Amino acid sequence: MTNISGDPTTQLAFSMSENRGVYAVLLGSGVSRAAGIPTGWEITLELIKRVGRASGAGEQEDWLAWYVRHTGQQPNYSTLLEQLATTQTERRSIIQSFLEPNEDELESGLKVPTAAHRAVAELVKSGHIRVILTTNFDRLMESALRDLGIEPTVVSNSDMLLGAEPLTHSRCYILKLHGDYKDARILNTDVELGEYPPSFDALLDRIIDEFGLIIAGWSGEWDHALRLAFLRAPSRRYPTFWLSHGGITERAKELLNHRRAIVALGDADAFFSNLLSKIETIKQTQQSNPIGLELTLAMAKRFMAKQEYRIQLDDLISAEIRHTLDRFTAMFAAGEPTPAMAFADLAAAREAAADPLSRLGTILGRWGNGDELDSMTEAIKFLYFTAHQSRRGSFYWQGLMNYPAALVFYGYGLGLTRAGRWDVLHRLLTTPLVHESYAEHVGAILTPFFIESDCTSAWRELPGQSESETPLCNRLLEVLMPKWVAAFAGVREAETIYEHFEMACVLAHQGFAEVTQAELRERLNTGNFHYLVSGRIRWNAPSRKRLVTALSLDEYATPLLAAGFAQGNREHLATFVEGLQHYVECNHDVSG
């Protein structure tokens, strides 16, 4: 049993968003009880009381004991109804009085679908839920669905199962395990709940095996046939979420441990309403909306053009950062999807989620004035540390831990590079990421060549990168930048911007490693200079040649040095350029 601190609806919401239709809901009597519907056992006890009073028994302290003592049998719902009414119409009227609202109850909002029923119906409408199991024999769930124009396939006995629409083809399939109140064959007593028809067992086994489960309003204490179905389930393809409104009994813990269930605390109305809200939010934030994004980028450019719009610009940046943080908070909280996704798909999902803020970062980097730096570094830090709160997951999942923060860093850093704002870029690269007992820097831990070095084999699973030395660097240049350049690059080629950004990252990396000019010279003299160069410029000779030409120009080198690159030392930079030049002349080139 896993007990998630905080709100496990976040984890479930993201899982359901990524795995649409794979979760089934089990609604127990507690969900309908909130609507003022008595449980089946409560109805049985009330029928016993009516039978007793009709027979002149008077008031009894224990009506169940009285019934067993006088009949020698356990109470049976159908038998009790027959004792109280001789016709089917009379019997239906008795049942309806328990389950259907009168005028006063309607005015009080009783015996009508609850917020939980309506939230589940909305999740059916959106395709996130297709299968509903219930021990309730009222029709509140059906009513909530029909209010949304959804006609469910309802199976409440084995005869109906024979002619029902197949589970696979049904938009919404309701299996009423204890029957329906308009059918006298409903199940109530321990004996009746001891076993289901074989056809029910077979269908139940399939659902428990193939679907994730959201359990609400069911104690797990009784319903022996249902308990057995859980215990004999062969696998756990998807997680089980168990909503508990009170204490958890020992018998319930047996099922929780068997399913390795995640326990959520609270009532069904709040739980399902919150779940629906989060799924809708995830859908809105993940939905591709290029028109809306282009408008955001255009507004950012407009606001940056005039100082009087600085408040609107700050609001725009803050809103986009919040949206991105919400997306990734849900993603990190949900953990690794089950079944596991391919590495390329996991990477693409992060790229899509980070894309709006990354692209806004390119705009802010190109045309900002430095006021945006704090907001962008805070966003990068939040994504970085939120990802590090949970280090569970496969090798692939761990390999992508820093990717969301890195994507935002790449967008902003490339914009700064295009603008030649080297001082701000240097501050960004040297921004500390402070842990409890140590500190790292953005430019040390989030550069593309460092991230890909952490699990190169995984990054080589990206399309077209199986033999690459720099698979992530290549993807940034060849896949991501073509989507970004139109907004910020102007006439400059993407490859030139990328080369200069990578060069700045290499220089910053050397600074973190405290590489001195003397060590540069020693490496150059011993033929080991190439070990100080990372990324595409390590294997791409034309790229190195272009950088040598640029760095030899005073108009390019002076701002770099003034910003703090190459330790602000012209001789240090000259030695670095000499190393690149030697590297070019020796043609140290390998396939990228």
VEXZADREN-956219 format. One record per residue (C-alpha): residue in three letters; x, y, z; residue number from 0; chain. Coordinates in steps of 0.02 Angstrom, whole numbers, plus 32768, in hexadecimal, padded with zeros to 4 digits. Layout:
 residu   c1   c2   c3 num chaine
    ALA    X    Y    Z NUM      A
...
! end
This chain:
 residu   c1   c2   c3 num chaine
    MET 8000 8000 8000   0      A
    THR 8043 80AA 7FCE   1      A
    ASN 8009 8144 802A   2      A
    ILE 8031 81E0 7FC5   3      A
    SER 8045 827D 802B   4      A
    GLY 7FF1 8315 7FE3   5      A
    ASP 7F71 82FC 7F5A   6      A
    PRO 7F7B 825A 7EF5   7      A
    THR 7EF7 829D 7E7D   8      A
    THR 7F88 82F5 7E26   9      A
    GLN 7FDE 8250 7E03  10      A
    LEU 7F3C 81FE 7DCD  11      A
    ALA 7F0A 8291 7D5F  12      A
    PHE 7FAB 828B 7CFE  13      A
    SER 7FA4 81CE 7CEE  14      A
    MET 7EF2 81D6 7CAC  15      A
    SER 7F22 8261 7C33  16      A
    GLU 7FAF 81F8 7BEE  17      A
    ASN 7F4C 8154 7BF0  18      A
    ARG 7E9E 8185 7BB9  19      A
    GLY 7E19 8100 7BD7  20      A
    VAL 7E84 8084 7C37  21      A
    TYR 7E3B 80A9 7CE3  22      A
    ALA 7D9A 805B 7D24  23      A
    VAL 7D39 80A1 7DB8  24      A
    LEU 7CF2 8039 7E46  25      A
    LEU 7C68 8096 7EA2  26      A
    GLY 7C30 804E 7F48  27      A
    SER 7B9E 8079 7FB7  28      A
    GLY 7BFB 810A 8007  29      A
    VAL 7BEB 8170 7F67  30      A
    SER 7B2D 815E 7F60  31      A
    ARG 7B1F 816E 801C  32      A
    ALA 7B57 8221 8009  33      A
    ALA 7ABB 823E 7F9F  34      A
    GLY 7A4B 81FF 802A  35      A
    ILE 7A37 8152 7FDD  36      A
    PRO 7A39 80C8 8061  37      A
    THR 7AAC 8035 8046  38      A
    GLY 7A63 7F8E 8014  39      A
    TRP 7A7B 7F4B 80C3  40      A
    GLU 7A26 7FE3 810E  41      A
    ILE 7991 7FC4 809B  42      A
    THR 798C 7F0D 80CF  43      A
    LEU 798C 7F3B 8188  44      A
    GLU 78FF 7FB8 816A  45      A
    LEU 789A 7F32 8110  46      A
    ILE 78B5 7EBC 81A3  47      A
    LYS 7874 7F43 8217  48      A
    ARG 77D8 7F5B 81AC  49      A
    VAL 77B7 7EA0 81A4  50      A
    GLY 77CB 7E93 8260  51      A
    ARG 7758 7F23 8285  52      A
    ALA 76D6 7EE0 820B  53      A
    SER 76DA 7E39 8268  54      A
    GLY 76C1 7E8F 8311  55      A
    ALA 7771 7E77 8352  56      A
    GLY 777A 7F25 839E  57      A
    GLU 781F 7F7F 83AF  58      A
    GLN 78BE 7F16 83B2  59      A
    GLU 796D 7F45 83EA  60      A
    ASP 79B9 7ED8 8363  61      A
    TRP 7946 7EBB 82CE  62      A
    LEU 79C1 7E49 8276  63      A
    ALA 79CD 7DD5 830C  64      A
    TRP 790F 7DD6 831A  65      A
    TYR 78FB 7DA4 8264  66      A
    VAL 7979 7D16 826C  67      A
    ARG 792C 7CD8 830F  68      A
    HIS 787C 7CD4 82C9  69      A
    THR 789F 7C94 8218  70      A
    GLY 793B 7C2B 8232  71      A
    GLN 7984 7C7F 8195  72      A
    GLN 79F3 7D10 8165  73      A
    PRO 798F 7D9F 811A  74      A
    ASN 7974 7D9D 805F  75      A
    TYR 7946 7E3B 8002  76      A
    SER 78CE 7DE7 7F8A  77      A
    THR 7876 7D82 8013  78      A
    LEU 785E 7E1D 807D  79      A
    LEU 7810 7E7C 7FEC  80      A
    GLU 7799 7DEC 7FCB  81      A
    GLN 7762 7DEE 8080  82      A
    LEU 773C 7EA7 8079  83      A
    ALA 76E9 7EB1 7FCD  84      A
    THR 768C 7E32 7F64  85      A
    THR 769E 7E85 7EB9  86      A
    GLN 7733 7EBE 7E54  87      A
    THR 76EE 7F6F 7E4E  88      A
    GLU 76E3 7F77 7F0B  89      A
    ARG 7791 7F34 7F1F  90      A
    ARG 77D6 7FB3 7EA3  91      A
    SER 7782 803F 7F05  92      A
    ILE 77D7 8008 7FA5  93      A
    ILE 7882 8005 7F52  94      A
    GLN 7867 80AC 7EFE  95      A
    SER 7843 80FD 7FA5  96      A
    PHE 78F5 80D4 7FDA  97      A
    LEU 794D 8105 7F38  98      A
    GLU 78E6 8186 7EDD  99      A
    PRO 78CF 8237 7F23 100      A
    ASN 782B 8283 7F58 101      A
    GLU 780B 833D 7F45 102      A
    ASP 7858 836B 7FEC 103      A
    GLU 78F3 8304 7FC7 104      A
    LEU 7905 8354 7F1D 105      A
    GLU 78FF 8400 7F6A 106      A
    SER 7983 83C9 7FE6 107      A
    GLY 79F1 8381 7F5D 108      A
    LEU 79DF 82CE 7F9C 109      A
    LYS 79D9 822D 7F37 110      A
    VAL 7A1B 8284 7E9C 111      A
    PRO 7AC8 8271 7E4D 112      A
    THR 7B52 82B9 7EB9 113      A
    ALA 7BE8 831F 7E82 114      A
    ALA 7C48 827A 7E7B 115      A
    HIS 7BC9 822B 7E04 116      A
    ARG 7BCC 82C4 7D95 117      A
    ALA 7C89 82D0 7D92 118      A
    VAL 7C96 8218 7D61 119      A
    ALA 7C15 8237 7CD8 120      A
    GLU 7C7F 82C7 7C96 121      A
    LEU 7D17 8254 7C94 122      A
    VAL 7CB2 81D7 7C2F 123      A
    LYS 7C7F 8260 7BB6 124      A
    SER 7D36 8292 7B9D 125      A
    GLY 7D69 81DD 7B81 126      A
    HIS 7DD6 81CD 7C1C 127      A
    ILE 7D63 8148 7C69 128      A
    ARG 7D02 80C2 7C0B 129      A
    VAL 7CDE 803D 7C90 130      A
    ILE 7C80 8055 7D32 131      A
    LEU 7C6C 7FCB 7DB4 132      A
    THR 7BF1 7FE9 7E3F 133      A
    THR 7BA9 7F8D 7ED4 134      A
    ASN 7B19 8009 7ED7 135      A
    PHE 7A70 7FDA 7E90 136      A
    ASP 7A30 808D 7E81 137      A
    ARG 7A35 80E8 7DDA 138      A
    LEU 7A90 8188 7E0A 139      A
    MET 7B25 8162 7D9B 140      A
    GLU 7AB5 813E 7D06 141      A
    SER 7A55 81E0 7D26 142      A
    ALA 7AF5 8247 7D29 143      A
    LEU 7B2C 81FA 7C85 144      A
    ARG 7A85 8214 7C30 145      A
    ASP 7A85 82C9 7C66 146      A
    LEU 7B1E 82DA 7BF6 147      A
    GLY 7ACC 827D 7B67 148      A
    ILE 7B2A 81DA 7B85 149      A
    GLU 7AC8 8137 7B80 150      A
    PRO 7B2F 80B5 7BDD 151      A
    THR 7B30 7FFA 7BC4 152      A
    VAL 7AEC 7FBB 7C6A 153      A
    VAL 7B00 7F08 7CA5 154      A
    SER 7AAF 7EDA 7D4B 155      A
    ASN 7A96 7E1E 7D39 156      A
    SER 7ADB 7D8C 7CD7 157      A
    ASP 7A48 7D8C 7C5E 158      A
    MET 7A6C 7E40 7C2C 159      A
    LEU 7B23 7E16 7C15 160      A
    LEU 7AFA 7D99 7B8C 161      A
    GLY 7AAB 7E1C 7B1C 162      A
    ALA 7B12 7EB5 7B4F 163      A
    GLU 7B81 7F19 7ADB 164      A
    PRO 7C34 7ED8 7AED 165      A
    LEU 7CA2 7F33 7B68 166      A
    THR 7D1E 7F62 7ADE 167      A
    HIS 7C99 7FB8 7A75 168      A
    SER 7C3C 8015 7AFE 169      A
    ARG 7C57 80CD 7B1D 170      A
    CYS 7C26 80B1 7BD1 171      A
    TYR 7C0D 8006 7C21 172      A
    ILE 7BBD 7FF9 7CCE 173      A
    LEU 7BC7 7F53 7D28 174      A
    LYS 7B4F 7F55 7DBC 175      A
    LEU 7B9A 7ECA 7E24 176      A
    HIS 7B0C 7EC3 7EA4 177      A
    GLY 7A80 7EDE 7E27 178      A
    ASP 7A03 7F68 7E04 179      A
    TYR 7979 7F9F 7E7A 180      A
    LYS 78F2 7F7E 7DF9 181      A
    ASP 7928 7EC9 7DF0 182      A
    ALA 78FA 7E61 7E8A 183      A
    ARG 799A 7DFC 7E76 184      A
    ILE 7A0A 7E7B 7ECC 185      A
    LEU 7A91 7E39 7F41 186      A
    ASN 7A98 7E6F 7FF7 187      A
    THR 7AC0 7DE8 8076 188      A
    ASP 7B66 7D94 809C 189      A
    VAL 7B29 7CF6 8045 190      A
    GLU 7AEF 7D55 7FAB 191      A
    LEU 7B92 7DB5 7FA3 192      A
    GLY 7BFA 7D17 7FB6 193      A
    GLU 7C06 7CF6 7EFC 194      A
    TYR 7BD9 7D43 7E56 195      A
    PRO 7B99 7CE9 7DBB 196      A
    PRO 7C2B 7C9D 7D5A 197      A
    SER 7C0C 7D16 7CCA 198      A
    PHE 7C1E 7DAA 7D43 199      A
    ASP 7CBD 7D61 7D8B 200      A
    ALA 7D0A 7D4E 7CDE 201      A
    LEU 7CE1 7E01 7CAE 202      A
    LEU 7D1A 7E44 7D56 203      A
    ASP 7DBF 7DE6 7D48 204      A
    ARG 7DDE 7E34 7C9E 205      A
    ILE 7DB9 7EE5 7CDA 206      A
    ILE 7E26 7ED8 7D76 207      A
    ASP 7EB3 7E8E 7D0F 208      A
    GLU 7EAE 7F07 7C7C 209      A
    PHE 7E7D 7FAD 7CCB 210      A
    GLY 7EC0 8023 7D4D 211      A
    LEU 7E43 803A 7DDB 212      A
    ILE 7DFC 80CD 7E3A 213      A
    ILE 7D9E 808C 7ED2 214      A
    ALA 7D28 80FD 7F33 215      A
    GLY 7CA2 80DC 7FB5 216      A
    TRP 7CCE 8025 7FCC 217      A
    SER 7D16 7FEA 8071 218      A
    GLY 7D5F 7F47 8032 219      A
    GLU 7D1D 7EF5 80CF 220      A
    TRP 7C88 7E95 808A 221      A
    ASP 7C54 7E63 7FD9 222      A
    HIS 7CB4 7DC0 7FE3 223      A
    ALA 7CA6 7D98 7F2A 224      A
    LEU 7CEE 7E42 7EFD 225      A
    ARG 7D7B 7E2E 7F7A 226      A
    LEU 7DA6 7D85 7F2D 227      A
    ALA 7DAA 7DD2 7E80 228      A
    PHE 7E2D 7E4F 7EBA 229      A
    LEU 7E95 7DCB 7F11 230      A
    ARG 7E9A 7D56 7E7C 231      A
    ALA 7EC7 7DDF 7DFF 232      A
    PRO 7F68 7DA8 7DA9 233      A
    SER 7FB7 7E51 7D85 234      A
    ARG 7FB7 7F0C 7DA0 235      A
    ARG 7FC8 7F57 7CF4 236      A
    TYR 7F96 8002 7D31 237      A
    PRO 7F91 8050 7DE0 238      A
    THR 7F02 8042 7E5C 239      A
    PHE 7EC8 80DD 7EB9 240      A
    TRP 7E5F 80BD 7F54 241      A
    LEU 7DFC 814D 7F9F 242      A
    SER 7DE4 813C 805A 243      A
    HIS 7D6D 81AD 80B8 244      A
    GLY 7D8F 815F 8161 245      A
    GLY 7DFF 80DB 81AD 246      A
    ILE 7E3F 8047 814A 247      A
    THR 7E16 7F9B 8192 248      A
    GLU 7E8E 7F09 8196 249      A
    ARG 7E29 7EAE 8111 250      A
    ALA 7E31 7F47 80A2 251      A
    LYS 7EEE 7F53 80BE 252      A
    GLU 7EFF 7EA3 807A 253      A
    LEU 7EB6 7EDF 7FD4 254      A
    LEU 7F18 7F81 7FD7 255      A
    ASN 7FBC 7F25 7FED 256      A
    HIS 7F8F 7EA4 7F6A 257      A
    ARG 7F6B 7F2D 7EEB 258      A
    ARG 7FF7 7F9E 7F2B 259      A
    ALA 7F70 8022 7F2D 260      A
    ILE 7F8E 80DC 7F41 261      A
    VAL 7F1F 811D 7FCD 262      A
    ALA 7EC7 81C4 7FBE 263      A
    LEU 7E6C 8210 8051 264      A
    GLY 7DCA 8271 8047 265      A
    ASP 7D18 8267 8008 266      A
    ALA 7CE3 8232 7F5A 267      A
    ASP 7C96 82D9 7F29 268      A
    ALA 7D36 833B 7F4A 269      A
    PHE 7DA7 82B3 7F03 270      A
    PHE 7D50 829C 7E5B 271      A
    SER 7D2D 8356 7E46 272      A
    ASN 7DE4 837D 7E66 273      A
    LEU 7E1A 82F1 7DF1 274      A
    LEU 7DAB 8333 7D65 275      A
    SER 7DEC 83E4 7D7D 276      A
    LYS 7EA1 83AC 7D73 277      A
    ILE 7E85 8341 7CD8 278      A
    GLU 7E2F 83D3 7C82 279      A
    THR 7EC1 8444 7CB2 280      A
    ILE 7F41 83C9 7C6F 281      A
    LYS 7EDF 83BA 7BCE 282      A
    GLN 7ED8 8477 7BB8 283      A
    THR 7F90 8491 7BDD 284      A
    GLN 7FCE 8402 7B70 285      A
    GLN 7F5B 8426 7ADF 286      A
    SER 7FB8 8468 7A4A 287      A
    ASN 7F7B 8517 7A25 288      A
    PRO 7FF3 8567 79AA 289      A
    ILE 7F83 85FF 7990 290      A
    GLY 7F7E 8622 7A4B 291      A
    LEU 803B 860B 7A59 292      A
    GLU 8060 867C 79C7 293      A
    LEU 7FF1 8700 7A16 294      A
    THR 8051 86EE 7ABB 295      A
    LEU 80F7 8705 7A60 296      A
    ALA 80B6 879B 7A00 297      A
    MET 8075 87EA 7AA0 298      A
    ALA 811E 87CE 7AF4 299      A
    LYS 8176 882A 7A65 300      A
    ARG 80F9 88B8 7A6F 301      A
    PHE 810A 88CA 7B2C 302      A
    MET 81C8 88CA 7B23 303      A
    ALA 81C4 8959 7AA6 304      A
    LYS 8187 89D9 7B24 305      A
    GLN 81B6 89F2 7BD9 306      A
    GLU 8103 8A1C 7C0B 307      A
    TYR 80D1 8968 7BE4 308      A
    ARG 814C 891C 7C5F 309      A
    ILE 80C1 88E8 7CD7 310      A
    GLN 805F 8892 7C4C 311      A
    LEU 80FF 883C 7C14 312      A
    ASP 8121 87FF 7CC4 313      A
    ASP 806F 87BC 7CD1 314      A
    LEU 8080 8764 7C2A 315      A
    ILE 8125 8712 7C5C 316      A
    SER 80E0 86E0 7D07 317      A
    ALA 8044 8691 7CBA 318      A
    GLU 80A7 862A 7C3E 319      A
    ILE 8121 85F2 7CC5 320      A
    ARG 808E 85BC 7D34 321      A
    HIS 8041 8559 7CA7 322      A
    THR 80E5 8500 7C85 323      A
    LEU 8105 84DD 7D3C 324      A
    ASP 8054 8496 7D4F 325      A
    ARG 8071 8421 7CBC 326      A
    PHE 8114 83DE 7CFF 327      A
    THR 80DC 83D8 7DB5 328      A
    ALA 8053 8360 7D7E 329      A
    MET 80CD 82FF 7D12 330      A
    PHE 814E 82EC 7D9D 331      A
    ALA 80CA 82BF 7E1F 332      A
    ALA 807F 8239 7DB0 333      A
    GLY 8123 81DE 7D9D 334      A
    GLU 8151 816A 7D11 335      A
    PRO 80BE 8130 7CA4 336      A
    THR 808C 8079 7CA7 337      A
    PRO 80AC 8024 7C31 338      A
    ALA 8151 807B 7C0F 339      A
    MET 815B 80F4 7B7D 340      A
    ALA 81E8 80F5 7AFE 341      A
    PHE 8273 816F 7B29 342      A
    ALA 8254 81D5 7A8C 343      A
    ASP 819C 81E8 7ABB 344      A
    LEU 81C8 821D 7B6C 345      A
    ALA 8241 829F 7B28 346      A
    ALA 81C1 82DF 7AAA 347      A
    ALA 813D 82F0 7B33 348      A
    ARG 81B2 835E 7B99 349      A
    GLU 81DE 83C5 7B00 350      A
    ALA 8126 83E3 7ADB 351      A
    ALA 8100 8414 7B8F 352      A
    ALA 8195 848B 7B98 353      A
    ASP 8182 84D3 7AE8 354      A
    PRO 811A 856E 7B11 355      A
    LEU 8190 85AA 7B99 356      A
    SER 822C 8578 7B36 357      A
    ARG 81F0 85DE 7AA0 358      A
    LEU 81C0 8670 7B0E 359      A
    GLY 8270 8663 7B56 360      A
    THR 82BB 867B 7AA9 361      A
    ILE 8258 871D 7A98 362      A
    LEU 8289 875B 7B45 363      A
    GLY 833F 872F 7B28 364      A
    ARG 8344 8788 7A80 365      A
    TRP 82EA 882A 7AAF 366      A
    GLY 82E8 8830 7B6E 367      A
    ASN 8345 88AD 7BD8 368      A
    GLY 837A 883B 7C67 369      A
    ASP 82DF 8853 7CD2 370      A
    GLU 82A1 87A9 7C97 371      A
    LEU 833B 874B 7CD6 372      A
    ASP 82FA 872F 7D86 373      A
    SER 8254 86E8 7D47 374      A
    MET 82A9 8672 7CCD 375      A
    THR 832A 8634 7D4A 376      A
    GLU 82A2 8617 7DCC 377      A
    ALA 823F 85B0 7D4D 378      A
    ILE 82DA 8549 7D24 379      A
    LYS 82FF 852D 7DDD 380      A
    PHE 824C 84FA 7E03 381      A
    LEU 8248 847A 7D75 382      A
    TYR 82F2 8438 7DA9 383      A
    PHE 82CC 8422 7E62 384      A
    THR 821A 83E4 7E49 385      A
    ALA 825D 835A 7DDA 386      A
    HIS 82DD 832C 7E5F 387      A
    GLN 825A 8316 7EE7 388      A
    SER 8239 8266 7EA7 389      A
    ARG 82CA 8203 7E62 390      A
    ARG 8269 8163 7E45 391      A
    GLY 8258 811A 7D97 392      A
    SER 82B1 80BC 7D0F 393      A
    PHE 8359 80EA 7CC3 394      A
    TYR 82FE 8146 7C37 395      A
    TRP 828D 81A5 7CAD 396      A
    GLN 8322 81DC 7D16 397      A
    GLY 837F 820F 7C79 398      A
    LEU 82F7 828E 7C52 399      A
    MET 82ED 82D6 7D02 400      A
    ASN 8346 8379 7CD8 401      A
    TYR 8303 8389 7C26 402      A
    PRO 826F 83FE 7C4A 403      A
    ALA 82DE 847C 7CA5 404      A
    ALA 8360 846A 7C1C 405      A
    LEU 82E2 848E 7B91 406      A
    VAL 82B2 8533 7BE0 407      A
    PHE 836B 855B 7BF7 408      A
    TYR 838E 8534 7B3F 409      A
    GLY 8304 85A6 7B00 410      A
    TYR 8337 8639 7B6B 411      A
    GLY 83F1 861A 7B51 412      A
    LEU 83E2 8613 7A94 413      A
    GLY 8381 86B6 7A94 414      A
    LEU 8409 8708 7AFD 415      A
    THR 848C 86C4 7A86 416      A
    ARG 8431 870A 79EE 417      A
    ALA 842A 87B5 7A42 418      A
    GLY 84E1 87AF 7A76 419      A
    ARG 84AC 87CE 7B29 420      A
    TRP 8544 8770 7B6A 421      A
    ASP 853E 87BD 7C17 422      A
    VAL 848E 877B 7C38 423      A
    LEU 84BA 86D3 7BEB 424      A
    HIS 8552 86C5 7C5F 425      A
    ARG 84E3 86ED 7CF5 426      A
    LEU 8468 8668 7CBB 427      A
    LEU 84F0 85E5 7CA4 428      A
    THR 8539 8609 7D4F 429      A
    THR 8492 8608 7DAA 430      A
    PRO 84A7 8592 7E3E 431      A
    LEU 8435 84FE 7E5D 432      A
    VAL 844A 84E9 7F19 433      A
    HIS 8428 843F 7F68 434      A
    GLU 8431 841C 8023 435      A
    SER 84E7 83EB 8024 436      A
    TYR 852C 8426 7F7C 437      A
    ALA 850C 849D 7EED 438      A
    GLU 850F 848C 7E30 439      A
    HIS 84FE 850C 7DA6 440      A
    VAL 8484 8517 7D16 441      A
    GLY 8515 8519 7C9B 442      A
    ALA 8563 847F 7CEA 443      A
    ILE 84CC 840E 7CF9 444      A
    LEU 844F 8442 7C72 445      A
    THR 84BB 8459 7BD6 446      A
    PRO 8486 83E2 7B4A 447      A
    PHE 852E 838A 7B42 448      A
    PHE 852B 8369 7BFE 449      A
    ILE 8477 8328 7C01 450      A
    GLU 8495 82B2 7B6F 451      A
    SER 8536 8271 7BBE 452      A
    ASP 84D1 8233 7C54 453      A
    CYS 8475 81B0 7BEC 454      A
    THR 84B6 81B7 7B3B 455      A
    SER 846D 810E 7B0C 456      A
    ALA 83BE 814D 7B32 457      A
    TRP 83D2 81EF 7AD0 458      A
    ARG 840F 8189 7A3C 459      A
    GLU 8360 8140 7A33 460      A
    LEU 8324 81E6 79EF 461      A
    PRO 82F9 81DD 7936 462      A
    GLY 8394 81E1 78C9 463      A
    GLN 840F 81E4 795C 464      A
    SER 843C 812C 7970 465      A
    GLU 84F4 8147 7943 466      A
    SER 8505 81FA 797F 467      A
    GLU 8589 823A 79F7 468      A
    THR 851A 82CE 7A26 469      A
    PRO 8464 8296 7A13 470      A
    LEU 8416 831D 7A80 471      A
    CYS 8481 83A9 7A39 472      A
    ASN 844C 8370 798C 473      A
    ARG 8395 836D 79BE 474      A
    LEU 839E 841C 7A05 475      A
    LEU 83E8 845E 7962 476      A
    GLU 838B 83F3 78E4 477      A
    VAL 82DF 83DB 7933 478      A
    LEU 82BB 845F 79B9 479      A
    MET 8311 84F9 7974 480      A
    PRO 82B7 84F4 78CB 481      A
    LYS 8215 8509 7930 482      A
    TRP 825C 859B 7992 483      A
    VAL 82C8 8602 791C 484      A
    ALA 823C 865C 78BF 485      A
    ALA 820C 86B7 795E 486      A
    PHE 82B8 86F8 7990 487      A
    ALA 8345 86D2 7916 488      A
    GLY 8327 8750 788C 489      A
    VAL 839E 8732 77FC 490      A
    ARG 841E 86D4 7864 491      A
    GLU 842C 861B 7840 492      A
    ALA 83F7 85A3 78C9 493      A
    GLU 849C 8545 78BE 494      A
    THR 8503 85E3 78DE 495      A
    ILE 849B 8610 7976 496      A
    TYR 84A8 855F 79B8 497      A
    GLU 8566 855A 799F 498      A
    HIS 857F 85FA 7A02 499      A
    PHE 850A 85BE 7A8C 500      A
    GLU 8568 8519 7A97 501      A
    MET 860F 8575 7A99 502      A
    ALA 85D3 85E0 7B2C 503      A
    CYS 859E 8542 7B87 504      A
    VAL 8649 84F3 7B6A 505      A
    LEU 86A3 858D 7BAC 506      A
    ALA 8632 8592 7C45 507      A
    HIS 8651 84D8 7C61 508      A
    GLN 870B 84F6 7C61 509      A
    GLY 86F2 8581 7CDF 510      A
    PHE 8693 850E 7D55 511      A
    ALA 871F 848E 7D43 512      A
    GLU 879C 8518 7D6C 513      A
    VAL 8800 84F6 7CCF 514      A
    THR 888F 8574 7CCD 515      A
    GLN 88E9 85BE 7C37 516      A
    ALA 8980 8554 7C67 517      A
    GLU 8918 84B5 7C5F 518      A
    LEU 88D2 84EB 7BB6 519      A
    ARG 8984 8502 7B78 520      A
    GLU 89BB 845A 7BBF 521      A
    ARG 8928 8400 7B6E 522      A
    LEU 8950 8456 7ACA 523      A
    ASN 8A07 8425 7AD1 524      A
    THR 89E0 836F 7AFD 525      A
    GLY 8958 8358 7A7A 526      A
    ASN 88CD 8347 7AFB 527      A
    PHE 8874 83EB 7ADD 528      A
    HIS 87DD 8395 7A8F 529      A
    TYR 87AF 834C 7B39 530      A
    LEU 8784 83FC 7B71 531      A
    VAL 8707 8413 7AE3 532      A
    SER 8658 83CA 7AE8 533      A
    GLY 85BE 83C6 7A7B 534      A
    ARG 85B6 83D1 79BF 535      A
    ILE 8650 843F 79B3 536      A
    ARG 86B6 83AC 79F2 537      A
    TRP 8697 834A 7951 538      A
    ASN 865D 83CF 78D5 539      A
    ALA 86F6 841E 7882 540      A
    PRO 8695 84A2 781E 541      A
    SER 8643 84DB 78C0 542      A
    ARG 86EC 84ED 7916 543      A
    LYS 8731 854E 7883 544      A
    ARG 86A1 85CA 7887 545      A
    LEU 86B8 85E2 7942 546      A
    VAL 8773 8601 792E 547      A
    THR 874C 868A 78B0 548      A
    ALA 86C9 86DB 7920 549      A
    LEU 8731 86D4 79BF 550      A
    SER 87C6 8722 7965 551      A
    LEU 875F 87C0 794B 552      A
    ASP 8771 8841 79D5 553      A
    GLU 86BE 887B 79C0 554      A
    TYR 8687 87CA 79EE 555      A
    ALA 870A 879D 7A70 556      A
    THR 8703 883D 7AD7 557      A
    PRO 864B 882D 7B0E 558      A
    LEU 866A 8776 7B39 559      A
    LEU 86FB 87A2 7BA9 560      A
    ALA 869D 8833 7BF7 561      A
    ALA 8610 87BA 7C23 562      A
    GLY 8689 8747 7C7F 563      A
    PHE 86A6 86BB 7C01 564      A
    ALA 8757 8673 7BF7 565      A
    GLN 876F 86B9 7CA7 566      A
    GLY 8768 8766 7C59 567      A
    ASN 881C 874C 7C20 568      A
    ARG 8849 8773 7B6B 569      A
    GLU 88E3 8703 7B6E 570      A
    HIS 8879 8674 7BB1 571      A
    LEU 87FD 868C 7B22 572      A
    ALA 888B 8698 7AA4 573      A
    THR 88CF 85F1 7AE0 574      A
    PHE 8821 85A4 7ACF 575      A
    VAL 8815 85E8 7A1D 576      A
    GLU 88C3 85A3 79F8 577      A
    GLY 8889 84F9 7A35 578      A
    LEU 87F1 84FD 79C3 579      A
    GLN 885F 8534 7932 580      A
    HIS 88D7 84A4 7952 581      A
    TYR 8842 8431 795F 582      A
    VAL 8809 846F 78B3 583      A
    GLU 88B4 845B 7863 584      A
    CYS 88C6 83AB 78A9 585      A
    ASN 8817 8387 7867 586      A
    HIS 87E2 832D 7906 587      A
    ASP 8739 8302 78C1 588      A
    VAL 86C4 8272 78E1 589      A
    SER 8612 824C 78B1 590      A
    GLY 8592 82AB 7917 591      A
! end
